[in-house]
Amino acid sequence: MILRTQGNILYAIGRIWEGDGVHFLSVFNSMESQHTNIVVKLHTFGGSVFDGNLIYNAIQNSKSDIEIQILGVAASMGAVIALSRKKVFLVENGFLMVHAPSGGTYGTASDHENNAKLLRSIEKNFLKKLMAKTGKPENHVKKWLSGDNWFDAEAALDEGLISGIIEPETEIEAFDPKEVGTEETYNRFAALLLPTSETQTENENPKIENPNMKLQLIQALALVGVSAESSDTAVIEAVKNHIQQKEQKLSADLQTEKTKREDAEGKLKAQTESTVNALIAEADKTQKFSDSEKETYKNIGLTAGVESLQTVLAKLTPTQKRNPISQQFNAGKDSQEFSAERDNWDFDKWQKEDPRGWEALATSNPEKFQEVLNAKFKK
């Protein structure tokens, strides 16, 4: 069912699909919070009994001043909805159609019997509503539940099904609804009744234009809880839920991967730090480093890598006098000259472009090696 609002007017047009009752409640409750009087403009050939009952109950129990205007046809559950209020008007060229509820089952005899019991219960409820609305006895209204019973505006007024007749919003050629059938009777009015797109609001019930699209969507996305007979609204909501679930799963998967990566990085960092501390502790047995020297060596190991630290520590010997680390790096003046291009490289450039060359620099040109380290660690 398509729902559109225009001020205090609610247009309710089309088949009542499964799920439309809840959608109607949402739109109707929003209107009740804004308006003390509401006009429901109805045109439908019926549909889901249970969703129709939700719509009936919402209108009947409303504390607002409600008026129902049937713009063309109120058939089947549409006629039942029209019984919900006293102020019900039918266009002069429109129709009401009343019949018994119908349905089908597939299964055992017990399944069929249970469905028949349900249909009889629904029929009993219809009789109760018809009697309350018209003031007619049961034996009078019960005949309306045998076959399709059409009422034009005058007949509906005579029987007490409506409270008045109004001018039609659209002119159509006269026809007999018994001859053309319920759906065709609905179609002859439908195209001319909905307000223009300029008047529709965010409350409009989404519509799937291609009738085969629902089944295609359900099959392609493996949607649960809906079928090709479900309302457009129900299918679209199922698609939204499907997308939301996929997004939530993707987010959860990404978070899991992030946690695994951070855990692995943490373990690697801890392992590296443990190795660096072990190397420094072993060298400290013979060199007796100061705290500042230990911190400098540790920064080399954590930043440049374990291999760089090993290269630096390898320059130290047990018999070497413990000198400041800057002097240790400057030991030896016979290193080869480096090209002008590499002469301006900083620590990060060495690590990115030639980490092996950086390790070799500690031996081949310790002065340059110390200069780059001093610049990096601001010694």
C-alpha positions as CSV (number, residue, x, y, z in Angstrom):
1,M,0.0,0.0,0.0
2,I,1.3,3.4,-0.9
3,L,1.0,6.0,1.9
4,R,1.4,9.7,1.3
5,T,0.7,12.7,3.5
6,Q,-0.4,16.2,2.6
7,G,-1.0,18.3,5.7
8,N,-3.7,16.6,7.7
9,I,-4.6,14.3,4.7
10,L,-3.4,10.7,4.5
11,Y,-3.6,9.0,1.2
12,A,-3.8,5.2,1.5
13,I,-3.8,3.7,-2.0
14,G,-3.3,0.1,-3.3
15,R,-3.1,-3.5,-2.1
16,I,-2.7,-4.1,1.6
17,W,0.4,-6.3,1.7
18,E,1.9,-8.1,4.6
19,G,3.8,-5.5,6.7
20,D,1.7,-2.6,5.6
21,G,-0.2,-2.5,8.9
22,V,2.9,-1.7,10.9
23,H,3.9,0.9,8.3
24,F,0.5,2.5,8.5
25,L,0.7,2.7,12.3
26,S,4.0,4.5,12.0
27,V,2.7,7.1,9.6
28,F,-0.6,7.5,11.3
29,N,0.9,7.9,14.8
30,S,3.1,10.7,13.4
31,M,0.1,12.5,12.0
32,E,-1.8,12.1,15.3
33,S,1.0,14.0,17.0
34,Q,0.6,16.9,14.6
35,H,-3.1,17.1,13.9
36,T,-6.3,16.8,15.9
37,N,-8.4,16.1,12.8
38,I,-7.2,13.7,10.0
39,V,-8.7,12.8,6.7
40,V,-8.0,9.4,5.4
41,K,-8.4,9.2,1.6
42,L,-8.8,5.5,0.8
43,H,-8.7,3.5,-2.4
44,T,-7.9,-0.2,-2.1
45,F,-9.1,-3.6,-3.3
46,G,-8.0,-5.2,0.0
47,G,-5.3,-7.6,0.9
48,S,-3.9,-9.0,4.1
49,V,-6.6,-9.5,6.7
50,F,-4.2,-9.1,9.7
51,D,-2.6,-6.0,8.4
52,G,-6.0,-4.6,7.5
53,N,-7.1,-5.2,11.1
54,L,-4.1,-3.2,12.3
55,I,-5.2,-0.3,10.2
56,Y,-8.8,-0.7,11.3
57,N,-7.8,-0.7,15.0
58,A,-5.5,2.3,14.6
59,I,-8.3,4.4,13.0
60,Q,-11.0,3.2,15.3
61,N,-9.0,3.8,18.5
62,S,-7.7,7.2,17.5
63,K,-8.6,10.1,19.7
64,S,-8.3,12.5,16.8
65,D,-11.3,13.5,14.7
66,I,-11.1,11.1,11.8
67,E,-12.9,11.2,8.5
68,I,-12.6,8.5,5.8
69,Q,-13.2,9.5,2.2
70,I,-13.3,6.6,-0.3
71,L,-12.0,8.0,-3.5
72,G,-12.9,5.1,-5.8
73,V,-13.1,1.6,-4.3
74,A,-13.0,0.1,-0.8
75,A,-13.2,-3.6,-1.5
76,S,-12.7,-6.6,0.8
77,M,-10.4,-5.5,3.7
78,G,-10.9,-1.9,2.4
79,A,-14.6,-2.2,3.1
80,V,-13.8,-3.5,6.6
81,I,-11.4,-0.5,7.2
82,A,-14.3,1.8,6.2
83,L,-16.3,0.4,9.1
84,S,-13.9,1.8,11.6
85,R,-15.4,5.3,11.9
86,K,-18.8,7.0,11.7
87,K,-17.8,9.7,9.3
88,V,-17.3,7.7,6.1
89,F,-17.9,9.2,2.7
90,L,-17.9,7.6,-0.7
91,V,-17.5,9.4,-4.0
92,E,-20.6,9.4,-6.2
93,N,-19.1,7.1,-8.8
94,G,-17.3,4.8,-6.4
95,F,-18.0,1.4,-4.9
96,L,-17.8,-0.7,-1.8
97,M,-17.4,-4.5,-2.0
98,V,-18.0,-6.9,0.8
99,H,-17.3,-10.6,0.9
100,A,-16.1,-13.3,3.2
101,P,-12.4,-13.8,4.0
102,S,-10.6,-16.3,1.8
103,G,-7.3,-18.1,2.0
104,G,-5.5,-21.3,1.1
105,T,-3.4,-24.0,2.7
106,Y,-1.1,-26.8,1.7
107,G,-0.6,-29.8,3.9
108,T,-2.5,-32.3,5.9
109,A,-6.2,-32.5,6.7
110,S,-5.4,-31.0,10.0
111,D,-3.8,-28.0,8.3
112,H,-6.9,-27.4,6.1
113,E,-9.2,-27.8,9.1
114,N,-7.2,-25.3,11.2
115,N,-7.3,-22.8,8.3
116,A,-11.1,-23.2,7.9
117,K,-11.4,-22.6,11.6
118,L,-9.4,-19.4,11.3
119,L,-11.5,-18.2,8.3
120,R,-14.7,-18.8,10.2
121,S,-13.3,-16.8,13.1
122,I,-12.4,-13.9,10.8
123,E,-15.9,-14.1,9.2
124,K,-17.5,-13.9,12.6
125,N,-15.5,-10.8,13.3
126,F,-16.6,-9.3,10.0
127,L,-20.2,-9.9,10.8
128,K,-19.8,-8.2,14.2
129,K,-18.2,-5.1,12.5
130,L,-20.9,-4.9,9.8
131,M,-23.7,-5.2,12.4
132,A,-22.1,-2.5,14.6
133,K,-21.7,-0.1,11.7
134,T,-25.1,-0.5,9.9
135,G,-27.3,-1.4,12.9
136,K,-28.7,-4.3,10.8
137,P,-29.4,-7.8,12.2
138,E,-27.1,-10.7,11.6
139,N,-29.4,-12.5,9.1
140,H,-29.4,-9.3,7.0
141,V,-25.6,-8.7,6.8
142,K,-24.7,-12.3,6.7
143,K,-25.8,-12.6,3.1
144,W,-23.2,-10.0,2.2
145,L,-20.5,-12.6,3.0
146,S,-21.7,-14.9,0.2
147,G,-19.9,-14.1,-3.0
148,D,-18.8,-10.6,-4.0
149,N,-21.4,-8.0,-3.0
150,W,-21.0,-4.6,-4.7
151,F,-22.6,-1.4,-3.4
152,D,-22.6,1.8,-5.3
153,A,-22.8,5.1,-3.4
154,E,-26.5,5.2,-3.0
155,A,-26.8,1.5,-2.0
156,A,-24.0,1.9,0.5
157,L,-25.7,4.9,2.0
158,D,-29.1,3.1,2.2
159,E,-27.5,0.2,4.0
160,G,-25.7,2.4,6.5
161,L,-22.2,1.4,5.3
162,I,-21.4,5.1,4.7
163,S,-22.6,8.4,6.2
164,G,-22.6,10.4,3.0
165,I,-21.8,10.8,-0.7
166,I,-19.2,13.3,-2.0
167,E,-18.3,14.6,-5.4
168,P,-15.7,12.4,-7.2
169,E,-12.1,13.7,-7.6
170,T,-11.9,12.1,-11.0
171,E,-14.5,11.4,-13.7
172,I,-14.7,7.9,-15.3
173,E,-17.1,6.3,-17.6
174,A,-19.9,4.3,-15.9
175,F,-19.3,0.5,-15.7
176,D,-20.5,-2.5,-13.8
177,P,-17.8,-3.7,-11.3
178,K,-19.3,-7.2,-11.3
179,E,-18.4,-7.5,-14.9
180,V,-14.9,-6.1,-14.9
181,G,-13.8,-7.5,-11.5
182,T,-12.3,-6.1,-8.4
183,E,-8.8,-5.3,-9.6
184,E,-9.9,-3.7,-12.8
185,T,-12.5,-1.6,-10.9
186,Y,-9.6,-0.4,-8.7
187,N,-7.4,0.3,-11.6
188,R,-9.9,2.6,-13.4
189,F,-9.6,5.0,-10.5
190,A,-6.0,4.5,-9.3
191,A,-4.0,6.3,-11.9
192,L,-5.7,9.6,-11.2
193,L,-5.9,9.6,-7.4
194,L,-2.4,10.0,-5.9
195,P,-1.1,13.5,-5.2
196,T,1.8,14.7,-7.3
197,S,5.4,14.0,-6.3
198,E,5.6,17.6,-4.9
199,T,3.2,16.7,-2.1
200,Q,4.7,13.4,-1.0
201,T,6.6,13.2,2.2
202,E,9.2,11.0,3.9
203,N,6.3,8.9,5.1
204,E,5.7,7.5,1.6
205,N,5.7,3.7,1.5
206,P,8.6,2.8,-0.9
207,K,7.3,1.0,-4.0
208,I,9.1,-1.6,-6.2
209,E,8.0,-0.8,-9.7
210,N,9.0,-4.0,-11.4
211,P,6.7,-6.8,-10.0
212,N,9.4,-9.4,-10.6
213,M,12.0,-7.4,-8.7
214,K,10.8,-8.6,-5.3
215,L,11.4,-12.3,-6.1
216,Q,14.7,-11.4,-7.8
217,L,15.9,-9.5,-4.7
218,I,14.7,-12.2,-2.3
219,Q,16.5,-14.9,-4.3
220,A,19.7,-12.9,-5.0
221,L,20.1,-11.8,-1.4
222,A,18.6,-14.9,0.3
223,L,16.3,-12.7,2.3
224,V,14.6,-14.3,5.3
225,G,11.0,-13.7,6.4
226,V,9.6,-12.3,3.2
227,S,8.2,-13.8,0.0
228,A,7.0,-12.6,-3.4
229,E,3.6,-12.0,-1.8
230,S,5.1,-9.7,0.9
231,S,4.5,-5.9,0.6
232,D,7.0,-3.6,-1.1
233,T,7.7,-2.1,2.3
234,A,8.5,-5.5,3.9
235,V,10.9,-6.5,1.1
236,I,12.7,-3.1,1.2
237,E,13.0,-3.3,4.9
238,A,14.4,-6.9,4.6
239,V,17.0,-5.6,2.0
240,K,18.0,-2.8,4.4
241,N,18.3,-5.3,7.3
242,H,20.4,-7.5,5.0
243,I,22.7,-4.7,4.1
244,Q,23.0,-3.6,7.7
245,Q,23.9,-7.1,8.8
246,K,26.5,-7.3,6.1
247,E,28.0,-4.0,7.2
248,Q,28.0,-5.1,10.8
249,K,29.7,-8.4,9.9
250,L,32.3,-6.5,7.8
251,S,33.0,-4.1,10.6
252,A,33.3,-7.0,13.0
253,D,35.7,-8.8,10.6
254,L,37.8,-5.6,10.2
255,Q,38.0,-5.2,13.9
256,T,39.1,-8.8,14.4
257,E,41.8,-8.3,11.8
258,K,42.9,-5.1,13.4
259,T,43.1,-6.8,16.8
260,K,45.1,-9.7,15.3
261,R,47.5,-7.2,13.6
262,E,47.9,-5.1,16.7
263,D,48.5,-8.3,18.8
264,A,51.1,-9.5,16.3
265,E,52.8,-6.1,16.2
266,G,52.8,-6.0,20.0
267,K,54.4,-9.4,20.2
268,L,57.0,-8.5,17.6
269,K,57.8,-5.2,19.4
270,A,58.1,-7.1,22.7
271,Q,60.4,-9.7,21.1
272,T,62.6,-7.0,19.5
273,E,62.9,-5.1,22.8
274,S,63.7,-8.3,24.6
275,T,66.5,-9.1,22.1
276,V,67.8,-5.5,22.2
277,N,67.9,-5.5,26.0
278,A,69.7,-8.9,26.0
279,L,72.4,-7.7,23.5
280,I,73.0,-4.5,25.5
281,A,73.2,-6.5,28.8
282,E,75.7,-9.0,27.3
283,A,77.9,-6.1,26.0
284,D,77.6,-4.3,29.3
285,K,79.4,-7.1,31.1
286,T,82.6,-6.0,29.6
287,Q,82.0,-2.4,28.6
288,K,80.1,-1.1,31.7
289,F,77.8,1.3,29.9
290,S,76.4,4.4,31.5
291,D,72.6,4.8,31.6
292,S,72.7,7.3,28.8
293,E,74.7,5.0,26.6
294,K,72.4,2.1,27.3
295,E,69.5,4.3,26.3
296,T,71.3,5.4,23.1
297,Y,72.0,1.8,22.1
298,K,68.5,0.8,22.9
299,N,67.1,3.5,20.6
300,I,69.4,2.3,17.8
301,G,68.1,-1.3,18.3
302,L,64.4,-0.3,18.4
303,T,64.6,2.2,15.6
304,A,67.3,0.9,13.2
305,G,66.8,-2.8,14.0
306,V,68.6,-5.5,15.9
307,E,71.1,-6.0,13.1
308,S,72.2,-2.4,13.2
309,L,72.7,-2.7,17.0
310,Q,74.7,-5.9,16.6
311,T,77.0,-4.1,14.0
312,V,77.6,-1.2,16.5
313,L,78.2,-3.5,19.4
314,A,80.5,-5.6,17.4
315,K,82.9,-2.7,17.1
316,L,83.4,-2.9,20.9
317,T,86.1,-5.3,22.3
318,P,86.6,-6.5,25.9
319,T,90.0,-4.7,26.0
320,Q,88.8,-1.5,24.6
321,K,88.8,1.4,27.1
322,R,85.2,2.5,27.8
323,N,85.0,5.9,26.1
324,P,81.9,8.0,25.4
325,I,79.8,6.5,22.7
326,S,80.6,9.4,20.3
327,Q,84.3,8.5,20.5
328,Q,83.6,4.8,19.9
329,F,81.8,5.6,16.7
330,N,84.7,7.9,15.6
331,A,87.3,5.2,16.0
332,G,89.2,4.7,12.7
333,K,89.8,7.3,10.0
334,D,90.4,5.1,7.0
335,S,86.8,4.8,5.8
336,Q,86.0,5.2,2.2
337,E,84.4,8.4,0.9
338,F,80.7,8.3,0.1
339,S,79.1,9.8,-3.0
340,A,77.7,13.4,-2.7
341,E,74.2,11.9,-3.1
342,R,74.5,9.8,0.1
343,D,76.5,12.4,2.0
344,N,73.3,14.3,2.7
345,W,71.2,11.3,3.7
346,D,69.6,11.4,7.2
347,F,68.9,8.4,9.4
348,D,65.4,7.8,7.9
349,K,66.7,8.0,4.4
350,W,69.3,5.4,5.1
351,Q,66.7,3.1,6.7
352,K,64.4,3.5,3.7
353,E,66.9,3.4,0.8
354,D,69.8,1.2,2.0
355,P,69.6,-0.3,5.5
356,R,72.4,-2.7,4.7
357,G,74.6,0.2,3.6
358,W,73.7,1.9,6.9
359,E,75.1,-1.1,8.8
360,A,78.2,-1.1,6.7
361,L,78.6,2.7,7.3
362,A,79.3,2.0,11.0
363,T,82.5,0.3,10.0
364,S,83.5,2.1,6.8
365,N,82.8,5.6,7.9
366,P,82.2,5.8,11.6
367,E,82.4,9.6,11.7
368,K,79.6,9.9,9.2
369,F,77.7,7.1,11.0
370,Q,78.0,9.1,14.3
371,E,77.0,12.3,12.7
372,V,73.8,10.8,11.4
373,L,73.0,9.2,14.7
374,N,73.6,12.4,16.6
375,A,71.2,14.3,14.3
376,K,68.6,11.6,14.7
377,F,68.7,11.2,18.4
378,K,69.8,14.8,19.1
379,K,72.8,13.8,21.1
